[in-house]
Structures are given as C-alpha cells and as structure tokens.
C-alpha cells in the first residue's frame, strides 16, 4: 500500500528558456522546497535543483529547457504525512491542514458541524464546515465557511477531535 499523498504545490507555467517554472504553494512551509528535496508528482518523482521563494520559481534536476519543462505544467507535487512532518517544524498552536480536516466544530457546548476542507482566500484560511444534520433540519445552511482567526477559534484539540469556537453559530445563521 502506498503512503497517503498530500498535495503541497502545483507547478505553473515555464519561465524563461532554462527550465525554470512557477511554483504555486499549497503549503505554509516553503523551507521544504530546498535543493535535493524529492517529491512525488503527477508526472513521476521530481528533485528540486533550485527554488527562489521570493519569486516563486523552481527548477528541477534534469529539466534544463523549456521543452522539458512544459510537460510539467499543472502537475501537483506531493509529500507524505511523515515526510511533511519531518521537513516542517510546527510552532505552538500550529497544525497541518490534514490534522484539522475531520474535526468537529463546537460553539460553546453545541456541535455546529464538521470541518471538511480548508480554503485560503485573500491570505486567510477558512474552514469549510458541513453543518450538523439537526441544524440543517431546523433550516440552517448545509455548509458554511469560518475564518481561522482568533476572533472565532478558541482552541483546537486534535486528540478529542474538536475545535472550540465562539460566534460561529452567528456565521451559520447569516449563511
């Protein structure tokens, strides 16, 4: 059985004539894109030759021309949970997205729903929440977004599988 693949970047268009390409990060950890790092992709294994974070440009080993780079356009780069955790050190109260997806969302003592995805919009992460069936039966929206900011997120407990929030029911009511 192959390890679970977690998408961490999408390769964009080629830049220049020497095989450099745009790299659109799906990760908050650009430090993992260091020379020599090997990633799975839709097009096979790729090894980073160089990466310029400020310009968002990557070059892969063996890809030295625009002709070799073009077939990589729109391919995703993947890591595994184990490799990602080894390459990226989290600070206090920081989590990988896969640790948040699937957690129950509580507002006070009331279960509001379950996190099904995370979207980044204008630099802010939003939890996509599927509303509890009991609330949907009362006429609330089937799903809604909650900004992952201190105003709404009080605490995350991955062991208990819950995110304690405040004010999220008001967001649901307005949805």
N, C-alpha and C positions, 0 to 999 in steps of 0.2 A: 504494500500500500504506500503510495507516495504521500509525503507530508503536505499539509494544507498550504496552499499558495495564497499569500496576501499581497494584493496589488499595492505597490509603493510609488510608482511613477508611470507616466505614459510618454513615450518618445514622440516628439513632434517632428516638424519638417527639418530637412537638412539645411545647414548654414554654411555658405562658402563652398570651396572645392575640395577640402581635405577630409571630408567625412564627419565633420562636427554636426551635431544635431541639437535641437531644443529639447529640454527635459522638463516636463510638467510634473512637478512633485505631487504626490498624493500622500505625503508623509511630512511630519513636522521635524524630521531628523535628516537634514542634508548631509551631516557628517558621515552617514553610511555610504555615500557615493564617493568613496576615496579610490585612488588608483589601486588596481589589483583586486578590488571587490568584484565578486562574481554573482550574477543574478540570473534567475530563470526568466525567460521571456516567451512570448507567443512564437518567436522565431528561433528558439534554441537558447543555449547559455551565452551570456554576454559578459565580458570582463571590462571594467572601466579602465581606460587608459588615462583620461584626464577629465576633470569636472570643474567648471567655473560657476560657483553658486550665485555670485552677484549678477552674472549674465544669463544663468540658466542654460548653459551649454555643456554638452557631454561629448566625449569621443570614446569609442570602444576599440579595444585591441583588434587588429585585423581589418578595421573599417577605415581606409585611408583615402577614399574617393567618394564623390557624390553618387556615383553609380552603385557602390556597395552600400551607401547609407540609405538611399531611397527605399529599398525594400523593408527597412526597419520602421518607417513612418507609421505611427499609430499603434505600434506594438506596446504592450504593457511589460513592465519589469515587476517581478515578484520576489518575495522573500518568504521564509517560514517564520512561525512564531519564535522558534528557538533562535534562529539566526538574527531576527529583528531585535529580540530582547538582548542578545549578546552585543550587537552593534550599537544599540541606542540605550543610553542610561537615562532613566526617568527620575525627575525630581519628586519631591513630596507632593501628593495630591495630583500627580500626572498619571495618565493612563493611555494605553494603546486603544484605538477605536474598537478593536475586537473584544476588549475587556468590558466595554460599555454596552455594545450591542447585545440585546437579550435581557438586560436588566429591567426590573420593574420600576416604574416611576411612581413615587408616593408624594402626595401633597398633604403634609401633616400625617394623619393615620389613614388617609383614604388612598387606595390604589387607583391611579388615574389611567395607567396603561403600561405598555412595554416598548422599550427602545428597539426599533427595527433597522435603523440606519442612521448615519451621521452625514450631514451635508455642510460644506463650507461655502458660505455666501458672504461676499464682501469682507473677507478676513475673519469672520465669526463662525464658529461651529454651531450647528443647530441639530438637536436631537429630533429625529423623526419618530413620533410616538404613535403606535396603534392604540386607540382608546379601548378601555375595558368594555366588554360586551354589555355589562349592566348600565354603563353610562350611555352607550350607543342606543340602547333600548329606551332611554329617557330622552332621546332626541339630540344628543351631542354628536359632533363630527366623528367620523370613523378614525381619522388620524389628524395630527397637527404637529407643528414644529415648536420646539422650546429652545431659545438661545442658551448655549452652555456658557453662562456668565454668572458671577457671584450673586447678582440680584435674584436669580431663580434657583440656582444649585447650592444647596446647603452642604451636602456630603454625598460621597459615593462609597458604598460598601460592596466590594466585589465578592466577598465571602458570603454575605447574606443575599446578594443578588439584587440590591436595591439602590436607587438614587433618591435621596431625600431632597425635596424641593419646597419652595414657597411661591405662591402666586401662579402656579401652573394651571390650576383649575380655572382661573380668570382668563388665561390664554385660550384654554379649551372652550370656555363659554363664548368667547369672542370669535371663535373659528367657525 
